[in-house]
Amino acid sequence: MTEIPVALTVILSVGTAAAVALALLLARSTRETRRLRQRSAAADKDLQEALRQQAALAGRAQATEAEVRHLAGARIPDLTAALAHPNVPVRGLLDPSFRGTEVDRALTTVLEQVSDAVTKERLRVDGAAQAAMRGATTTIQALLYQLQTRLQTMQERYDDPFVAEDLLAADFLNEQALRRIQSTAIVCGAWPGLTRQNSHLGDIVVGAMSRLSGYERVQVTNQLRDPVGVVARAVEPAAVVLTELLANALHYSHPELPVAVTIQQGNRGASVIIDDAGVGMHAEEMDRAQRMMAGQDSVLLTELGDPPKTGFATVGQLAKQYGFTASVEPSPYGGVRAIVHIPGEPLLTLLDEEEQPMSPMAPVPRASASSAAPVASALPGHTATQRPAQPEPAQADTTQLGVGAGRTSEPTRPGPADDPHDQLSEDGLPRRRRRRPVPYVALGTPDEASAPASGGDSAAPARPAEAPQASPEESAQRWAAFQRGTNSGREAAETGTHPQVPPAPSPAPDHGSAVHHDHYADPRSAEGNPQE
Amino acid sequence: MTPPPRDGRRLVPAYLATTGRARPSRNTLDRLTVLHGAADPSTVSGLRPEEIRLLELLRGGALSLAEAAAHLRLPVSVVKVLVADLVDTGRLMARAPIPDAELPERQILEKVLNGLRTLKSS
């Protein structure tokens, strides 16, 4: 009987154990299953993620490829075009989402490198071309100068009109060739190729126009008051600058129209103003011309067009090197006005016309020679030494007025004193001229009128017609006489029976009047006093 | 006749004086033609600078054409054109030099003298 319970027990215990074990197993398997499910879900998610990333990467790679293709096919060509023609736009990134990324930076670096390389190579090639041109033009220029000398000698030698005319024509052709060569050489960085001596500004203008076909149309007006010259080193550059600007004026205006040139003297230099009535320039061209004539940028032959337009570039180069200023603006005649200003300080000088006469073809000065004192003082250093000559302008001026018939070959006039008397114009009417201020003209009349008490003896010597130019000693004497007269008048008034006579006004600057009198302003202040 | 020595290269070429002409309107001029200004130095307005300067030069008295050319520093051929123009407009007088050939020949004068003497003695 006992065996049964034992057996039962055994069986029960075994069964329990099995159940426990099974339960354990079950629980474990359930856990495992859950875990596996979780893992599978995670793996699934990972896979999805990976797929998505892969797709994104593929898209990215494709976009990058497209970007690189865009760089090669569009942006680099754009860039090279833009380097040659600054107004060509360079396209940006194809896909804006790349902006700021590593790809963008890399591509930009490529562009920069290309730009650098192209620019350098361009400069190198241009430099080589310029050097080649310089070499050729220098030789040709020298030869043309020799030809010029030869032609000139022949012009002196042969009188036969037919030969002479051919020689003149050949000379003119040679000048034109020379001008072309010279301007090309200067654009290519050569110097003007010639040093001249100090020359009259009028000569330079006429010389410049002689180098151009159509020079007959140029009408030069010379308004210089002094024999203004340009210092040696700047003569040929000035001539070249004027030639190029005149060439523009002649070229861009109708062959019937005149080109007006005015030479003017200013306080701080001289200006040559070239006006044409031609087609003019629009604002953009004006800007470009101004920029080129400023001479700040280096000149590239490739930027001058084909065939190269060297004019403004030549002017710019020379302006920069020698210190002129050149500018263009719309002309009141409808075309273009070009102004060349030559600063007086380093570049101008006064020339002695006796020693170095102007060329006979140079325009005759219009202005009076005797009025230039204050302006001339702005010219450097030479004023004091060369002023007294007072040469050609006065002479030429009278020539133009048609007076001076009685004069013989005496070229200089004594001074401004005789101006008011011989200024008869061609119709016989007196002509006013500007003169140096003469103090006695202002002084004489009020002296007489308002101070009769001072007596006739003091007023009489101060009459303008008799002594318009007096030395300081003379004027001192006169003022002293005036003072004496005033004092005697006062004494008479005080000692006389009519004290109500007002005391004669005494001029304030009595003392040291000789010193004061050198200044023209002073007698005028004295003149003012008697009227108070 | 050589021009006065020039230092440096000329700045203003000669053809500018006559706009390239070297054939004067009259062919009676030569280097020795004597020039003097017209009695009435009428207006110079409308004249070109080189003409004004030529007239100015002659205001002091007569000059031969070659001398005038030397003073103006221009070739004689060019000055001839200038002179011809000015003579045409009456502003300048040009007088031919007295050539040797136009003086009576010595033999003729001697013959006349001899004839007079024989008249007297007879």
Interface residues (C-beta under 8 A of the other chain):
Chain A: Y145 Q148 T149 Q152 Q155 E156 Y158 D159 D160 P161 F162 A164 E165 L167 L168 A169 D171 F172 E175 L194 R196 Q197 S199 D203 I204 V206 G207 M209 S210 Y215 E216 V235 A239 S359 P360 M361 A362 P363 V364 Q395 A396 T399 Q400 G402 G404 A405 R407 T408 S409 E426
Chain B: T2 P3 D7 G8 R9 R10 L11 V12 P13 A14 Y15 L16 A17 T18 T19 G20 R21 A22 R23 P24 N27 D30 R31 P41 S42 T43 V44 S45 R48 P49 E50 I52 R53 L54 L55 E56 R59 G60 G61 L72 R73 L74 P75 V76 S77 V78 K80
